[in-house]
Amino acid sequence: MTHPGFAIRRSIAFRSESDGAIGEWILCPERRAPKVGVLTTQARLVVEAARRCLAGVERPVDDTIGISLGTLCGANDVAERCLQTAHATGIADVSASWYATGLPNSTGGVVASMAGLRGPNLTLLGYQAGLDAIIMACRILRAGGAQCMLAGGFDVPGNGEIARLRNAPLLGNTGAILAGVGLVLLTNQKDGANHLATVVGWSYRDSEDTDHDELIDSAIRTLQPTPSSPPVRHILSPGLCRHEYLAATCPIRLVEALTASDESGLHAFIVEGHGPRSVCLVVDIDGNIRRGDAGADDNRADDAGDPP
């Protein structure tokens, strides 16, 4: 018996402007949190996206909403600030809040705390991590670890980070490297709620031996009946995107497809490069659900800079 799939109920994507500026309207108004102290730009960006994605969602009785995030840069700028300050003027000048917000998984913890999410909380690292985080959320749902999962990717690279990425062989040919976040709210398909799309399956291959047809066929092996037409392909790799949002690139592209009125049917999202694996996620988008019916109240992905 095949698994019925995982429903994408809502989605949201925020991006910086093409010049790299991050608008205040995509950052949460709080600059401090009681348990954390001063919030990083990463945390403010993802907290605001999470709030809009969850706005109006009825919480389960036991409130088991989890969060699964992927990032390449994490909060490296905060960690570097700690080291530079300690080296320059001494450890006494390192703010306590920098310790709380300088780890890669700190953003997920801040979002869970401020949004009241009491389910599983995990952060994955790497260029493909935004897609990996969605797949991991589906696995948690399948195992019964949560009733809903908020999943996706984010990155807010600083100037130093952008310079290092441009010097890296695998990212040297990419376009503009910008900040962004893309999130989806997932539940088990059997829950019956209105949804934008269904996650059909996923697959992995070694990057050196990637055959896109085999990767997609492996991902949709649980779909019945076999699709009559091949899925739309979204090949996401450093250098192929005019604007690069790192671990957020694939989740942002997914949100764009979910909120477009003419993108119904199967879609295969493939992320490759900057790592040893290629990852594929196949999604069946419901063309009868329009933006606003089951999506976030303010799905302004295409108002926050040019598409990738």
Secondary structure, 3 states (H helix, E strand, C coil): CCCCCEEEEEEEEEECCCCCCCCHHHCCCCCEECCCEECCHHHHHHHHHHHHHHCCCCCCCCCCEEEEEEECCCCHHHHHHHHHHHHHCCHHHCCHHHHHHCCCCHHHHHHHHHHCCCCCEEEEECCCHHHHHHHHHHHHHHCCCCCEEEEEEEECCCHHHHHHHHHCCCCCCCCEECCEEEEEEEEEHHHCCCCCEEEEEEEEEEHHHCCHHHHHHHHCCCCCCCCCCCCEEEEECCCCCCEECHHHHHHHHHHHHHHCCCCCEEEEEEECCCCCEEEEEEEEECCCCCCCCCCCCCCCHHHCCCCC
